[in-house]
């Protein structure tokens, strides 16, 4: 039984988009501390979104695995936290 509805997934997708936009702005700004905070926020939002998509059946376990593995390549420096 799914505990997350599709509206929750939509909200998580909006949050992820906002965190990615923050990350891109931080990259333009060039401040390393701001970039790191924004990167961590984007990575967390991505993981939360992927988890919600998996729980609702929108993606398979294999797709979830690939998506979470891809976070490291999308957000430079993420491999240090993985």
mmCIF file of the N, C-alpha and C atoms, coordinates in Angstrom:
data_MODEL
# 
_entry.id   MODEL 
# 
loop_
_atom_site.group_PDB 
_atom_site.id 
_atom_site.type_symbol 
_atom_site.label_atom_id 
_atom_site.label_alt_id 
_atom_site.label_comp_id 
_atom_site.label_asym_id 
_atom_site.label_entity_id 
_atom_site.label_seq_id 
_atom_site.pdbx_PDB_ins_code 
_atom_site.Cartn_x 
_atom_site.Cartn_y 
_atom_site.Cartn_z 
_atom_site.occupancy 
_atom_site.B_iso_or_equiv 
_atom_site.pdbx_formal_charge 
_atom_site.auth_seq_id 
_atom_site.auth_comp_id 
_atom_site.auth_asym_id 
_atom_site.auth_atom_id 
_atom_site.pdbx_PDB_model_num 
ATOM 1   N N  . UNK A 1 1  ? 0.825  -1.177 0.000   1.00 0.00 ? 1  UNK A N  1 
ATOM 2   C CA . UNK A 1 1  ? 0.000  0.000  0.000   1.00 0.00 ? 1  UNK A CA 1 
ATOM 3   C C  . UNK A 1 1  ? 0.877  1.252  0.000   1.00 0.00 ? 1  UNK A C  1 
ATOM 4   N N  . UNK A 1 2  ? 0.586  2.161  -0.899  1.00 0.00 ? 2  UNK A N  1 
ATOM 5   C CA . UNK A 1 2  ? 1.349  3.405  -0.996  1.00 0.00 ? 2  UNK A CA 1 
ATOM 6   C C  . UNK A 1 2  ? 0.908  4.380  0.082   1.00 0.00 ? 2  UNK A C  1 
ATOM 7   N N  . UNK A 1 3  ? 1.886  4.984  0.732   1.00 0.00 ? 3  UNK A N  1 
ATOM 8   C CA . UNK A 1 3  ? 1.569  5.992  1.738   1.00 0.00 ? 3  UNK A CA 1 
ATOM 9   C C  . UNK A 1 3  ? 1.747  7.398  1.183   1.00 0.00 ? 3  UNK A C  1 
ATOM 10  N N  . UNK A 1 4  ? 2.288  7.502  -0.005  1.00 0.00 ? 4  UNK A N  1 
ATOM 11  C CA . UNK A 1 4  ? 2.512  8.801  -0.655  1.00 0.00 ? 4  UNK A CA 1 
ATOM 12  C C  . UNK A 1 4  ? 1.599  8.885  -1.867  1.00 0.00 ? 4  UNK A C  1 
ATOM 13  N N  . UNK A 1 5  ? 0.882  9.996  -1.987  1.00 0.00 ? 5  UNK A N  1 
ATOM 14  C CA . UNK A 1 5  ? 0.012  10.172 -3.148  1.00 0.00 ? 5  UNK A CA 1 
ATOM 15  C C  . UNK A 1 5  ? 0.740  10.960 -4.238  1.00 0.00 ? 5  UNK A C  1 
ATOM 16  N N  . UNK A 1 6  ? 0.130  11.016 -5.392  1.00 0.00 ? 6  UNK A N  1 
ATOM 17  C CA . UNK A 1 6  ? 0.764  11.682 -6.532  1.00 0.00 ? 6  UNK A CA 1 
ATOM 18  C C  . UNK A 1 6  ? 0.965  13.184 -6.302  1.00 0.00 ? 6  UNK A C  1 
ATOM 19  N N  . UNK A 1 7  ? 0.084  13.810 -5.540  1.00 0.00 ? 7  UNK A N  1 
ATOM 20  C CA . UNK A 1 7  ? 0.262  15.236 -5.252  1.00 0.00 ? 7  UNK A CA 1 
ATOM 21  C C  . UNK A 1 7  ? 1.526  15.465 -4.428  1.00 0.00 ? 7  UNK A C  1 
ATOM 22  N N  . UNK A 1 8  ? 1.819  14.539 -3.543  1.00 0.00 ? 8  UNK A N  1 
ATOM 23  C CA . UNK A 1 8  ? 3.060  14.626 -2.766  1.00 0.00 ? 8  UNK A CA 1 
ATOM 24  C C  . UNK A 1 8  ? 4.260  14.501 -3.695  1.00 0.00 ? 8  UNK A C  1 
ATOM 25  N N  . UNK A 1 9  ? 4.174  13.599 -4.658  1.00 0.00 ? 9  UNK A N  1 
ATOM 26  C CA . UNK A 1 9  ? 5.265  13.442 -5.625  1.00 0.00 ? 9  UNK A CA 1 
ATOM 27  C C  . UNK A 1 9  ? 5.430  14.738 -6.430  1.00 0.00 ? 9  UNK A C  1 
ATOM 28  N N  . UNK A 1 10 ? 4.333  15.339 -6.836  1.00 0.00 ? 10 UNK A N  1 
ATOM 29  C CA . UNK A 1 10 ? 4.412  16.610 -7.575  1.00 0.00 ? 10 UNK A CA 1 
ATOM 30  C C  . UNK A 1 10 ? 5.089  17.687 -6.733  1.00 0.00 ? 10 UNK A C  1 
ATOM 31  N N  . UNK A 1 11 ? 4.739  17.747 -5.461  1.00 0.00 ? 11 UNK A N  1 
ATOM 32  C CA . UNK A 1 11 ? 5.348  18.738 -4.569  1.00 0.00 ? 11 UNK A CA 1 
ATOM 33  C C  . UNK A 1 11 ? 6.845  18.473 -4.411  1.00 0.00 ? 11 UNK A C  1 
ATOM 34  N N  . UNK A 1 12 ? 7.210  17.213 -4.295  1.00 0.00 ? 12 UNK A N  1 
ATOM 35  C CA . UNK A 1 12 ? 8.637  16.873 -4.186  1.00 0.00 ? 12 UNK A CA 1 
ATOM 36  C C  . UNK A 1 12 ? 9.379  17.233 -5.480  1.00 0.00 ? 12 UNK A C  1 
ATOM 37  N N  . UNK A 1 13 ? 8.718  17.081 -6.613  1.00 0.00 ? 13 UNK A N  1 
ATOM 38  C CA . UNK A 1 13 ? 9.326  17.459 -7.894  1.00 0.00 ? 13 UNK A CA 1 
ATOM 39  C C  . UNK A 1 13 ? 9.527  18.975 -7.950  1.00 0.00 ? 13 UNK A C  1 
ATOM 40  N N  . UNK A 1 14 ? 8.550  19.728 -7.461  1.00 0.00 ? 14 UNK A N  1 
ATOM 41  C CA . UNK A 1 14 ? 8.701  21.192 -7.426  1.00 0.00 ? 14 UNK A CA 1 
ATOM 42  C C  . UNK A 1 14 ? 9.852  21.593 -6.501  1.00 0.00 ? 14 UNK A C  1 
ATOM 43  N N  . UNK A 1 15 ? 9.950  20.946 -5.359  1.00 0.00 ? 15 UNK A N  1 
ATOM 44  C CA . UNK A 1 15 ? 11.040 21.232 -4.428  1.00 0.00 ? 15 UNK A CA 1 
ATOM 45  C C  . UNK A 1 15 ? 12.394 20.924 -5.066  1.00 0.00 ? 15 UNK A C  1 
ATOM 46  N N  . UNK A 1 16 ? 12.456 19.805 -5.772  1.00 0.00 ? 16 UNK A N  1 
ATOM 47  C CA . UNK A 1 16 ? 13.701 19.440 -6.441  1.00 0.00 ? 16 UNK A CA 1 
ATOM 48  C C  . UNK A 1 16 ? 14.073 20.483 -7.486  1.00 0.00 ? 16 UNK A C  1 
ATOM 49  N N  . UNK A 1 17 ? 13.112 20.914 -8.279  1.00 0.00 ? 17 UNK A N  1 
ATOM 50  C CA . UNK A 1 17 ? 13.388 21.935 -9.299  1.00 0.00 ? 17 UNK A CA 1 
ATOM 51  C C  . UNK A 1 17 ? 13.907 23.216 -8.663  1.00 0.00 ? 17 UNK A C  1 
ATOM 52  N N  . UNK A 1 18 ? 13.325 23.600 -7.554  1.00 0.00 ? 18 UNK A N  1 
ATOM 53  C CA . UNK A 1 18 ? 13.767 24.812 -6.868  1.00 0.00 ? 18 UNK A CA 1 
ATOM 54  C C  . UNK A 1 18 ? 15.190 24.659 -6.334  1.00 0.00 ? 18 UNK A C  1 
ATOM 55  N N  . UNK A 1 19 ? 15.512 23.497 -5.770  1.00 0.00 ? 19 UNK A N  1 
ATOM 56  C CA . UNK A 1 19 ? 16.864 23.279 -5.234  1.00 0.00 ? 19 UNK A CA 1 
ATOM 57  C C  . UNK A 1 19 ? 17.899 23.227 -6.357  1.00 0.00 ? 19 UNK A C  1 
ATOM 58  N N  . UNK A 1 20 ? 17.539 22.664 -7.501  1.00 0.00 ? 20 UNK A N  1 
ATOM 59  C CA . UNK A 1 20 ? 18.462 22.641 -8.645  1.00 0.00 ? 20 UNK A CA 1 
ATOM 60  C C  . UNK A 1 20 ? 18.706 24.067 -9.138  1.00 0.00 ? 20 UNK A C  1 
ATOM 61  N N  . UNK A 1 21 ? 17.661 24.883 -9.174  1.00 0.00 ? 21 UNK A N  1 
ATOM 62  C CA . UNK A 1 21 ? 17.815 26.287 -9.576  1.00 0.00 ? 21 UNK A CA 1 
ATOM 63  C C  . UNK A 1 21 ? 18.738 27.012 -8.595  1.00 0.00 ? 21 UNK A C  1 
ATOM 64  N N  . UNK A 1 22 ? 18.573 26.754 -7.301  1.00 0.00 ? 22 UNK A N  1 
ATOM 65  C CA . UNK A 1 22 ? 19.463 27.352 -6.292  1.00 0.00 ? 22 UNK A CA 1 
ATOM 66  C C  . UNK A 1 22 ? 20.912 26.935 -6.545  1.00 0.00 ? 22 UNK A C  1 
ATOM 67  N N  . UNK A 1 23 ? 21.109 25.660 -6.862  1.00 0.00 ? 23 UNK A N  1 
ATOM 68  C CA . UNK A 1 23 ? 22.453 25.146 -7.117  1.00 0.00 ? 23 UNK A CA 1 
ATOM 69  C C  . UNK A 1 23 ? 23.076 25.840 -8.329  1.00 0.00 ? 23 UNK A C  1 
ATOM 70  N N  . UNK A 1 24 ? 22.307 25.990 -9.385  1.00 0.00 ? 24 UNK A N  1 
ATOM 71  C CA . UNK A 1 24 ? 22.823 26.654 -10.593 1.00 0.00 ? 24 UNK A CA 1 
ATOM 72  C C  . UNK A 1 24 ? 23.195 28.105 -10.308 1.00 0.00 ? 24 UNK A C  1 
ATOM 73  N N  . UNK A 1 25 ? 22.363 28.792 -9.530  1.00 0.00 ? 25 UNK A N  1 
ATOM 74  C CA . UNK A 1 25 ? 22.682 30.176 -9.153  1.00 0.00 ? 25 UNK A CA 1 
ATOM 75  C C  . UNK A 1 25 ? 23.943 30.228 -8.299  1.00 0.00 ? 25 UNK A C  1 
ATOM 76  N N  . UNK A 1 26 ? 24.089 29.287 -7.397  1.00 0.00 ? 26 UNK A N  1 
ATOM 77  C CA . UNK A 1 26 ? 25.280 29.241 -6.556  1.00 0.00 ? 26 UNK A CA 1 
ATOM 78  C C  . UNK A 1 26 ? 26.535 29.025 -7.389  1.00 0.00 ? 26 UNK A C  1 
ATOM 79  N N  . UNK A 1 27 ? 26.425 28.167 -8.397  1.00 0.00 ? 27 UNK A N  1 
ATOM 80  C CA . UNK A 1 27 ? 27.578 27.951 -9.277  1.00 0.00 ? 27 UNK A CA 1 
ATOM 81  C C  . UNK A 1 27 ? 27.984 29.240 -9.972  1.00 0.00 ? 27 UNK A C  1 
ATOM 82  N N  . UNK A 1 28 ? 27.001 30.009 -10.396 1.00 0.00 ? 28 UNK A N  1 
ATOM 83  C CA . UNK A 1 28 ? 27.298 31.290 -11.041 1.00 0.00 ? 28 UNK A CA 1 
ATOM 84  C C  . UNK A 1 28 ? 27.949 32.261 -10.067 1.00 0.00 ? 28 UNK A C  1 
ATOM 85  N N  . UNK A 1 29 ? 27.512 32.216 -8.809  1.00 0.00 ? 29 UNK A N  1 
ATOM 86  C CA . UNK A 1 29 ? 28.062 33.115 -7.805  1.00 0.00 ? 29 UNK A CA 1 
ATOM 87  C C  . UNK A 1 29 ? 29.502 32.798 -7.451  1.00 0.00 ? 29 UNK A C  1 
ATOM 88  N N  . UNK A 1 30 ? 29.846 31.531 -7.463  1.00 0.00 ? 30 UNK A N  1 
ATOM 89  C CA . UNK A 1 30 ? 31.230 31.120 -7.260  1.00 0.00 ? 30 UNK A CA 1 
ATOM 90  C C  . UNK A 1 30 ? 31.692 30.959 -5.819  1.00 0.00 ? 30 UNK A C  1 
ATOM 91  N N  . UNK A 1 31 ? 30.871 31.247 -4.826  1.00 0.00 ? 31 UNK A N  1 
ATOM 92  C CA . UNK A 1 31 ? 31.289 31.089 -3.433  1.00 0.00 ? 31 UNK A CA 1 
ATOM 93  C C  . UNK A 1 31 ? 31.248 29.609 -3.059  1.00 0.00 ? 31 UNK A C  1 
ATOM 94  N N  . UNK A 1 32 ? 32.390 29.022 -2.705  1.00 0.00 ? 32 UNK A N  1 
ATOM 95  C CA . UNK A 1 32 ? 32.442 27.581 -2.426  1.00 0.00 ? 32 UNK A CA 1 
ATOM 96  C C  . UNK A 1 32 ? 31.472 27.112 -1.335  1.00 0.00 ? 32 UNK A C  1 
ATOM 97  N N  . UNK A 1 33 ? 31.324 27.886 -0.264  1.00 0.00 ? 33 UNK A N  1 
ATOM 98  C CA . UNK A 1 33 ? 30.422 27.476 0.818   1.00 0.00 ? 33 UNK A CA 1 
ATOM 99  C C  . UNK A 1 33 ? 28.969 27.479 0.347   1.00 0.00 ? 33 UNK A C  1 
ATOM 100 N N  . UNK A 1 34 ? 28.588 28.479 -0.426  1.00 0.00 ? 34 UNK A N  1 
ATOM 101 C CA . UNK A 1 34 ? 27.230 28.556 -0.952  1.00 0.00 ? 34 UNK A CA 1 
ATOM 102 C C  . UNK A 1 34 ? 26.979 27.429 -1.940  1.00 0.00 ? 34 UNK A C  1 
ATOM 103 N N  . UNK A 1 35 ? 27.955 27.145 -2.771  1.00 0.00 ? 35 UNK A N  1 
ATOM 104 C CA . UNK A 1 35 ? 27.832 26.045 -3.740  1.00 0.00 ? 35 UNK A CA 1 
ATOM 105 C C  . UNK A 1 35 ? 27.624 24.726 -3.002  1.00 0.00 ? 35 UNK A C  1 
ATOM 106 N N  . UNK A 1 36 ? 28.397 24.485 -1.956  1.00 0.00 ? 36 UNK A N  1 
ATOM 107 C CA . UNK A 1 36 ? 28.281 23.231 -1.215  1.00 0.00 ? 36 UNK A CA 1 
ATOM 108 C C  . UNK A 1 36 ? 26.914 23.102 -0.555  1.00 0.00 ? 36 UNK A C  1 
ATOM 109 N N  . UNK A 1 37 ? 26.417 24.163 0.053   1.00 0.00 ? 37 UNK A N  1 
ATOM 110 C CA . UNK A 1 37 ? 25.091 24.109 0.679   1.00 0.00 ? 37 UNK A CA 1 
ATOM 111 C C  . UNK A 1 37 ? 24.003 23.860 -0.361  1.00 0.00 ? 37 UNK A C  1 
ATOM 112 N N  . UNK A 1 38 ? 24.102 24.543 -1.494  1.00 0.00 ? 38 UNK A N  1 
ATOM 113 C CA . UNK A 1 38 ? 23.094 24.384 -2.548  1.00 0.00 ? 38 UNK A CA 1 
ATOM 114 C C  . UNK A 1 38 ? 23.170 22.989 -3.168  1.00 0.00 ? 38 UNK A C  1 
ATOM 115 N N  . UNK A 1 39 ? 24.380 22.475 -3.329  1.00 0.00 ? 39 UNK A N  1 
ATOM 116 C CA . UNK A 1 39 ? 24.555 21.129 -3.872  1.00 0.00 ? 39 UNK A CA 1 
ATOM 117 C C  . UNK A 1 39 ? 23.925 20.102 -2.935  1.00 0.00 ? 39 UNK A C  1 
ATOM 118 N N  . UNK A 1 40 ? 24.177 20.241 -1.653  1.00 0.00 ? 40 UNK A N  1 
ATOM 119 C CA . UNK A 1 40 ? 23.611 19.309 -0.679  1.00 0.00 ? 40 UNK A CA 1 
ATOM 120 C C  . UNK A 1 40 ? 22.081 19.378 -0.691  1.00 0.00 ? 40 UNK A C  1 
ATOM 121 N N  . UNK A 1 41 ? 21.538 20.579 -0.815  1.00 0.00 ? 41 UNK A N  1 
ATOM 122 C CA . UNK A 1 41 ? 20.086 20.736 -0.880  1.00 0.00 ? 41 UNK A CA 1 
ATOM 123 C C  . UNK A 1 41 ? 19.494 20.082 -2.108  1.00 0.00 ? 41 UNK A C  1 
ATOM 124 N N  . UNK A 1 42 ? 20.158 20.251 -3.245  1.00 0.00 ? 42 UNK A N  1 
ATOM 125 C CA . UNK A 1 42 ? 19.676 19.647 -4.485  1.00 0.00 ? 42 UNK A CA 1 
ATOM 126 C C  . UNK A 1 42 ? 19.761 18.127 -4.421  1.00 0.00 ? 42 UNK A C  1 
ATOM 127 N N  . UNK A 1 43 ? 20.834 17.638 -3.849  1.00 0.00 ? 43 UNK A N  1 
ATOM 128 C CA . UNK A 1 43 ? 21.003 16.189 -3.741  1.00 0.00 ? 43 UNK A CA 1 
ATOM 129 C C  . UNK A 1 43 ? 19.940 15.589 -2.821  1.00 0.00 ? 43 UNK A C  1 
ATOM 130 N N  . UNK A 1 44 ? 19.700 16.217 -1.702  1.00 0.00 ? 44 UNK A N  1 
ATOM 131 C CA . UNK A 1 44 ? 18.679 15.729 -0.765  1.00 0.00 ? 44 UNK A CA 1 
ATOM 132 C C  . UNK A 1 44 ? 17.298 15.743 -1.413  1.00 0.00 ? 44 UNK A C  1 
ATOM 133 N N  . UNK A 1 45 ? 16.981 16.830 -2.119  1.00 0.00 ? 45 UNK A N  1 
ATOM 134 C CA . UNK A 1 45 ? 15.684 16.930 -2.796  1.00 0.00 ? 45 UNK A CA 1 
ATOM 135 C C  . UNK A 1 45 ? 15.536 15.849 -3.866  1.00 0.00 ? 45 UNK A C  1 
ATOM 136 N N  . UNK A 1 46 ? 16.622 15.554 -4.575  1.00 0.00 ? 46 UNK A N  1 
ATOM 137 C CA . UNK A 1 46 ? 16.576 14.512 -5.600  1.00 0.00 ? 46 UNK A CA 1 
ATOM 138 C C  . UNK A 1 46 ? 16.313 13.147 -4.967  1.00 0.00 ? 46 UNK A C  1 
ATOM 139 N N  . UNK A 1 47 ? 17.016 12.842 -3.901  1.00 0.00 ? 47 UNK A N  1 
ATOM 140 C CA . UNK A 1 47 ? 16.803 11.552 -3.227  1.00 0.00 ? 47 UNK A CA 1 
ATOM 141 C C  . UNK A 1 47 ? 15.369 11.423 -2.721  1.00 0.00 ? 47 UNK A C  1 
ATOM 142 N N  . UNK A 1 48 ? 14.849 12.497 -2.143  1.00 0.00 ? 48 UNK A N  1 
ATOM 143 C CA . UNK A 1 48 ? 13.478 12.493 -1.632  1.00 0.00 ? 48 UNK A CA 1 
ATOM 144 C C  . UNK A 1 48 ? 12.479 12.265 -2.755  1.00 0.00 ? 48 UNK A C  1 
ATOM 145 N N  . UNK A 1 49 ? 12.701 12.922 -3.885  1.00 0.00 ? 49 UNK A N  1 
ATOM 146 C CA . UNK A 1 49 ? 11.832 12.743 -5.048  1.00 0.00 ? 49 UNK A CA 1 
ATOM 147 C C  . UNK A 1 49 ? 11.898 11.306 -5.552  1.00 0.00 ? 49 UNK A C  1 
ATOM 148 N N  . UNK A 1 50 ? 13.096 10.765 -5.705  1.00 0.00 ? 50 UNK A N  1 
ATOM 149 C CA . UNK A 1 50 ? 13.232 9.390  -6.203  1.00 0.00 ? 50 UNK A CA 1 
ATOM 150 C C  . UNK A 1 50 ? 12.571 8.396  -5.256  1.00 0.00 ? 50 UNK A C  1 
ATOM 151 N N  . UNK A 1 51 ? 12.719 8.611  -3.958  1.00 0.00 ? 51 UNK A N  1 
ATOM 152 C CA . UNK A 1 51 ? 12.082 7.722  -2.981  1.00 0.00 ? 51 UNK A CA 1 
ATOM 153 C C  . UNK A 1 51 ? 10.559 7.770  -3.111  1.00 0.00 ? 51 UNK A C  1 
ATOM 154 N N  . UNK A 1 52 ? 10.013 8.975  -3.262  1.00 0.00 ? 52 UNK A N  1 
ATOM 155 C CA . UNK A 1 52 ? 8.559  9.125  -3.410  1.00 0.00 ? 52 UNK A CA 1 
ATOM 156 C C  . UNK A 1 52 ? 8.074  8.469  -4.698  1.00 0.00 ? 52 UNK A C  1 
ATOM 157 N N  . UNK A 1 53 ? 8.826  8.634  -5.789  1.00 0.00 ? 53 UNK A N  1 
ATOM 158 C CA . UNK A 1 53 ? 8.445  8.012  -7.056  1.00 0.00 ? 53 UNK A CA 1 
ATOM 159 C C  . UNK A 1 53 ? 8.459  6.496  -6.940  1.00 0.00 ? 53 UNK A C  1 
ATOM 160 N N  . UNK A 1 54 ? 9.440  5.956  -6.248  1.00 0.00 ? 54 UNK A N  1 
ATOM 161 C CA . UNK A 1 54 ? 9.515  4.508  -6.058  1.00 0.00 ? 54 UNK A CA 1 
ATOM 162 C C  . UNK A 1 54 ? 8.330  4.023  -5.224  1.00 0.00 ? 54 UNK A C  1 
ATOM 163 N N  . UNK A 1 55 ? 8.050  4.717  -4.137  1.00 0.00 ? 55 UNK A N  1 
ATOM 164 C CA . UNK A 1 55 ? 6.973  4.288  -3.248  1.00 0.00 ? 55 UNK A CA 1 
ATOM 165 C C  . UNK A 1 55 ? 5.605  4.302  -3.929  1.00 0.00 ? 55 UNK A C  1 
ATOM 166 N N  . UNK A 1 56 ? 5.393  5.243  -4.849  1.00 0.00 ? 56 UNK A N  1 
ATOM 167 C CA . UNK A 1 56 ? 4.106  5.314  -5.540  1.00 0.00 ? 56 UNK A CA 1 
ATOM 168 C C  . UNK A 1 56 ? 4.054  4.422  -6.771  1.00 0.00 ? 56 UNK A C  1 
ATOM 169 N N  . UNK A 1 57 ? 5.175  3.796  -7.111  1.00 0.00 ? 57 UNK A N  1 
ATOM 170 C CA . UNK A 1 57 ? 5.197  2.907  -8.261  1.00 0.00 ? 57 UNK A CA 1 
ATOM 171 C C  . UNK A 1 57 ? 5.433  3.614  -9.578  1.00 0.00 ? 57 UNK A C  1 
ATOM 172 N N  . UNK A 1 58 ? 5.842  4.875  -9.523  1.00 0.00 ? 58 UNK A N  1 
ATOM 173 C CA . UNK A 1 58 ? 6.114  5.606  -10.768 1.00 0.00 ? 58 UNK A CA 1 
ATOM 174 C C  . UNK A 1 58 ? 7.429  5.192  -11.410 1.00 0.00 ? 58 UNK A C  1 
ATOM 175 N N  . UNK A 1 59 ? 8.354  4.676  -10.601 1.00 0.00 ? 59 UNK A N  1 
ATOM 176 C CA . UNK A 1 59 ? 9.606  4.135  -11.124 1.00 0.00 ? 59 UNK A CA 1 
ATOM 177 C C  . UNK A 1 59 ? 9.847  2.775  -10.475 1.00 0.00 ? 59 UNK A C  1 
ATOM 178 N N  . UNK A 1 60 ? 10.646 1.962  -11.139 1.00 0.00 ? 60 UNK A N  1 
ATOM 179 C CA . UNK A 1 60 ? 10.987 0.636  -10.617 1.00 0.00 ? 60 UNK A CA 1 
ATOM 180 C C  . UNK A 1 60 ? 12.171 0.744  -9.661  1.00 0.00 ? 60 UNK A C  1 
ATOM 181 N N  . UNK A 1 61 ? 12.443 -0.325 -8.961  1.00 0.00 ? 61 UNK A N  1 
ATOM 182 C CA . UNK A 1 61 ? 13.598 -0.353 -8.056  1.00 0.00 ? 61 UNK A CA 1 
ATOM 183 C C  . UNK A 1 61 ? 14.897 -0.148 -8.838  1.00 0.00 ? 61 UNK A C  1 
ATOM 184 N N  . UNK A 1 62 ? 14.970 -0.700 -10.036 1.00 0.00 ? 62 UNK A N  1 
ATOM 185 C CA . UNK A 1 62 ? 16.168 -0.522 -10.863 1.00 0.00 ? 62 UNK A CA 1 
ATOM 186 C C  . UNK A 1 62 ? 16.310 0.937  -11.300 1.00 0.00 ? 62 UNK A C  1 
ATOM 187 N N  . UNK A 1 63 ? 15.221 1.566  -11.698 1.00 0.00 ? 63 UNK A N  1 
ATOM 188 C CA . UNK A 1 63 ? 15.273 2.983  -12.069 1.00 0.00 ? 63 UNK A CA 1 
ATOM 189 C C  . UNK A 1 63 ? 15.680 3.831  -10.862 1.00 0.00 ? 63 UNK A C  1 
ATOM 190 N N  . UNK A 1 64 ? 15.162 3.494  -9.703  1.00 0.00 ? 64 UNK A N  1 
ATOM 191 C CA . UNK A 1 64 ? 15.513 4.211  -8.476  1.00 0.00 ? 64 UNK A CA 1 
ATOM 192 C C  . UNK A 1 64 ? 17.013 4.084  -8.215  1.00 0.00 ? 64 UNK A C  1 
ATOM 193 N N  . UNK A 1 65 ? 17.539 2.889  -8.345  1.00 0.00 ? 65 UNK A N  1 
ATOM 194 C CA . UNK A 1 65 ? 18.974 2.664  -8.133  1.00 0.00 ? 65 UNK A CA 1 
ATOM 195 C C  . UNK A 1 65 ? 19.811 3.502  -9.085  1.00 0.00 ? 65 UNK A C  1 
ATOM 196 N N  . UNK A 1 66 ? 19.424 3.503  -10.371 1.00 0.00 ? 66 UNK A N  1 
ATOM 197 C CA . UNK A 1 66 ? 20.173 4.274  -11.370 1.00 0.00 ? 66 UNK A CA 1 
ATOM 198 C C  . UNK A 1 66 ? 20.080 5.770  -11.090 1.00 0.00 ? 66 UNK A C  1 
ATOM 199 N N  . UNK A 1 67 ? 18.891 6.235  -10.731 1.00 0.00 ? 67 UNK A N  1 
ATOM 200 C CA . UNK A 1 67 ? 18.704 7.670  -10.461 1.00 0.00 ? 67 UNK A CA 1 
ATOM 201 C C  . UNK A 1 67 ? 19.534 8.121  -9.274  1.00 0.00 ? 67 UNK A C  1 
ATOM 202 N N  . UNK A 1 68 ? 19.511 7.343  -8.195  1.00 0.00 ? 68 UNK A N  1 
ATOM 203 C CA . UNK A 1 68 ? 20.280 7.742  -7.026  1.00 0.00 ? 68 UNK A CA 1 
ATOM 204 C C  . UNK A 1 68 ? 21.779 7.659  -7.298  1.00 0.00 ? 68 UNK A C  1 
ATOM 205 N N  . UNK A 1 69 ? 22.199 6.701  -8.114  1.00 0.00 ? 69 UNK A N  1 
ATOM 206 C CA . UNK A 1 69 ? 23.613 6.619  -8.483  1.00 0.00 ? 69 UNK A CA 1 
ATOM 207 C C  . UNK A 1 69 ? 24.027 7.806  -9.353  1.00 0.00 ? 69 UNK A C  1 
ATOM 208 N N  . UNK A 1 70 ? 23.101 8.297  -10.164 1.00 0.00 ? 70 UNK A N  1 
ATOM 209 C CA . UNK A 1 70 ? 23.407 9.413  -11.066 1.00 0.00 ? 70 UNK A CA 1 
ATOM 210 C C  . UNK A 1 70 ? 23.571 10.739 -10.332 1.00 0.00 ? 70 UNK A C  1 
ATOM 211 N N  . UNK A 1 71 ? 23.063 10.831 -9.121  1.00 0.00 ? 71 UNK A N  1 
ATOM 212 C CA . UNK A 1 71 ? 23.168 12.082 -8.368  1.00 0.00 ? 71 UNK A CA 1 
ATOM 213 C C  . UNK A 1 71 ? 24.620 12.524 -8.260  1.00 0.00 ? 71 UNK A C  1 
ATOM 214 N N  . UNK A 1 72 ? 25.517 11.591 -8.061  1.00 0.00 ? 72 UNK A N  1 
ATOM 215 C CA . UNK A 1 72 ? 26.934 11.930 -7.913  1.00 0.00 ? 72 UNK A CA 1 
ATOM 216 C C  . UNK A 1 72 ? 27.487 12.639 -9.135  1.00 0.00 ? 72 UNK A C  1 
ATOM 217 N N  . UNK A 1 73 ? 27.048 12.232 -10.318 1.00 0.00 ? 73 UNK A N  1 
ATOM 218 C CA . UNK A 1 73 ? 27.569 12.859 -11.527 1.00 0.00 ? 73 UNK A CA 1 
ATOM 219 C C  . UNK A 1 73 ? 26.877 14.187 -11.821 1.00 0.00 ? 73 UNK A C  1 
ATOM 220 N N  . UNK A 1 74 ? 25.627 14.358 -11.340 1.00 0.00 ? 74 UNK A N  1 
ATOM 221 C CA . UNK A 1 74 ? 24.901 15.596 -11.592 1.00 0.00 ? 74 UNK A CA 1 
ATOM 222 C C  . UNK A 1 74 ? 25.342 16.727 -10.683 1.00 0.00 ? 74 UNK A C  1 
ATOM 223 N N  . UNK A 1 75 ? 25.757 16.386 -9.475  1.00 0.00 ? 75 UNK A N  1 
ATOM 224 C CA . UNK A 1 75 ? 26.118 17.391 -8.484  1.00 0.00 ? 75 UNK A CA 1 
ATOM 225 C C  . UNK A 1 75 ? 27.575 17.186 -8.093  1.00 0.00 ? 75 UNK A C  1 
ATOM 226 N N  . UNK A 1 76 ? 28.488 17.908 -8.708  1.00 0.00 ? 76 UNK A N  1 
ATOM 227 C CA . UNK A 1 76 ? 29.916 17.731 -8.441  1.00 0.00 ? 76 UNK A CA 1 
ATOM 228 C C  . UNK A 1 76 ? 30.219 17.748 -6.944  1.00 0.00 ? 76 UNK A C  1 
ATOM 229 N N  . UNK A 1 77 ? 31.047 16.831 -6.520  1.00 0.00 ? 77 UNK A N  1 
ATOM 230 C CA . UNK A 1 77 ? 31.419 16.731 -5.121  1.00 0.00 ? 77 UNK A CA 1 
ATOM 231 C C  . UNK A 1 77 ? 30.537 15.784 -4.338  1.00 0.00 ? 77 UNK A C  1 
ATOM 232 N N  . UNK A 1 78 ? 29.441 15.332 -4.924  1.00 0.00 ? 78 UNK A N  1 
ATOM 233 C CA . UNK A 1 78 ? 28.515 14.469 -4.213  1.00 0.00 ? 78 UNK A CA 1 
ATOM 234 C C  . UNK A 1 78 ? 29.134 13.106 -3.886  1.00 0.00 ? 78 UNK A C  1 
ATOM 235 N N  . UNK A 1 79 ? 30.075 12.673 -4.701  1.00 0.00 ? 79 UNK A N  1 
ATOM 236 C CA . UNK A 1 79 ? 30.669 11.369 -4.472  1.00 0.00 ? 79 UNK A CA 1 
ATOM 237 C C  . UNK A 1 79 ? 31.374 11.305 -3.114  1.00 0.00 ? 79 UNK A C  1 
ATOM 238 N N  . UNK A 1 80 ? 31.768 12.427 -2.579  1.00 0.00 ? 80 UNK A N  1 
ATOM 239 C CA . UNK A 1 80 ? 32.408 12.446 -1.267  1.00 0.00 ? 80 UNK A CA 1 
ATOM 240 C C  . UNK A 1 80 ? 31.412 12.090 -0.171  1.00 0.00 ? 80 UNK A C  1 
ATOM 241 N N  . UNK A 1 81 ? 30.119 12.352 -0.399  1.00 0.00 ? 81 UNK A N  1 
ATOM 242 C CA . UNK A 1 81 ? 29.107 12.048 0.596   1.00 0.00 ? 81 UNK A CA 1 
ATOM 243 C C  . UNK A 1 81 ? 28.487 10.669 0.391   1.00 0.00 ? 81 UNK A C  1 
ATOM 244 N N  . UNK A 1 82 ? 28.616 10.119 -0.785  1.00 0.00 ? 82 UNK A N  1 
ATOM 245 C CA . UNK A 1 82 ? 27.961 8.847  -1.106  1.00 0.00 ? 82 UNK A CA 1 
ATOM 246 C C  . UNK A 1 82 ? 28.520 7.693  -0.304  1.00 0.00 ? 82 UNK A C  1 
# 
